[in-house]
Amino acid sequence: MNKGDLVVAMAEAGEISKAAAERALDCFMSKVANSLSNGESVTLAGFGTFSVSSRAGRKGRNPLTGESIVIPAKRVPKFKPGRELKNTVLSAGAAASGPVTSGAITGGAASGTITT
């Protein structure tokens, strides 16, 4: 799902126009970004918490040249999902994949019997 799909889904679910849904989504993203840039976290009960994490500077290596480089310290956004979101994803994933059973591999390049 991309931003356009989300706007359409919000408009249908909220029974509002696409323009109003897009303004609401843009406002939400702007306010979260502003809060994070000010060092504040944003918590949505049941959904999760947006916060800022600090990464220390460190030495790294350029994979092309092998040259040693210094990676500066920085602040990065992070998201920690809430319990309800985790449970929703877990239950949807279990229903989509079905039960796990042992047995032979069928179909594709790995089908057939393997002998050694």
C-alpha positions in Angstrom: 0.0 0.0 0.0 1.4 3.4 -0.9 0.3 6.9 0.1 -2.4 7.1 -2.7 -3.9 3.7 -1.7 -3.9 4.8 1.9 -5.7 8.1 1.1 -8.4 6.2 -0.9 -8.8 3.7 2.0 -9.1 6.5 4.5 -11.6 8.4 2.4 -13.8 5.3 2.0 -13.6 4.2 5.7 -14.2 7.8 7.0 -16.8 8.6 4.3 -15.0 11.8 3.4 -13.5 13.1 0.2 -10.1 12.0 -1.0 -8.9 15.6 -0.7 -9.9 15.8 3.0 -8.3 12.4 3.6 -5.0 13.5 2.0 -5.0 16.7 4.0 -5.5 14.7 7.2 -2.7 12.3 6.3 -0.4 15.1 5.4 -1.1 16.9 8.6 -0.5 13.7 10.6 2.8 13.1 8.9 3.9 16.7 9.4 3.0 16.8 13.1 4.8 13.5 13.7 7.9 14.7 11.9 7.9 18.0 13.7 7.6 16.3 17.1 10.4 13.9 16.3 12.7 16.8 15.1 12.0 18.5 18.5 13.1 15.3 20.3 9.6 14.4 21.4 8.1 10.9 21.0 4.6 10.3 19.6 2.6 7.5 21.2 -0.6 6.2 19.7 -2.1 3.7 22.2 -2.5 0.3 20.7 -0.7 1.3 17.5 2.8 2.2 18.5 5.4 4.8 19.4 7.4 7.0 17.1 10.7 8.2 18.7 14.2 9.4 18.0 17.3 7.3 18.7 20.9 8.5 18.7 23.5 6.6 16.9 27.1 7.1 18.0 29.8 7.9 15.5 32.0 5.0 14.4 34.7 3.9 12.0 33.6 2.1 8.9 35.1 0.8 5.7 34.3 1.8 2.1 33.4 -1.6 0.5 34.7 -0.5 -2.9 38.1 0.8 -2.0 38.7 -0.7 1.4 39.5 2.8 2.7 38.7 3.5 6.4 36.1 6.2 6.9 34.5 8.0 9.8 30.7 7.6 10.1 29.4 10.7 12.1 26.9 10.4 14.9 23.3 11.1 14.0 19.7 11.0 15.2 17.4 8.6 13.5 13.6 8.0 13.7 12.4 4.7 14.9 9.0 3.0 15.4 8.0 0.5 18.1 4.7 -1.3 17.4 2.1 -1.5 20.1 0.6 -4.8 21.4 -2.6 -4.5 19.4 -0.8 -3.9 16.1 1.5 -6.8 16.9 -1.4 -9.1 17.6 -3.3 -8.0 14.5 -0.2 -8.7 12.3 0.5 -12.0 14.0 -3.1 -13.3 13.7 -3.3 -12.1 10.0 0.0 -13.8 9.2 -1.0 -17.1 10.9 -4.3 -17.1 8.9 -2.6 -16.3 5.6 0.1 -18.9 5.9 -2.0 -21.7 7.4 -0.7 -24.4 9.7 2.9 -25.5 9.4 3.2 -29.2 8.7 6.1 -31.4 7.9 6.3 -33.4 4.7 7.7 -33.5 1.2 8.3 -30.4 -0.9 6.0 -30.3 -3.8 6.1 -28.1 -6.9 8.8 -25.9 -8.3 12.4 -26.8 -8.9 12.7 -28.6 -5.5 9.9 -31.1 -6.2 10.6 -34.8 -6.4 12.6 -37.2 -4.2 16.1 -36.4 -3.1 18.5 -39.3 -2.9 22.0 -39.3 -1.6 
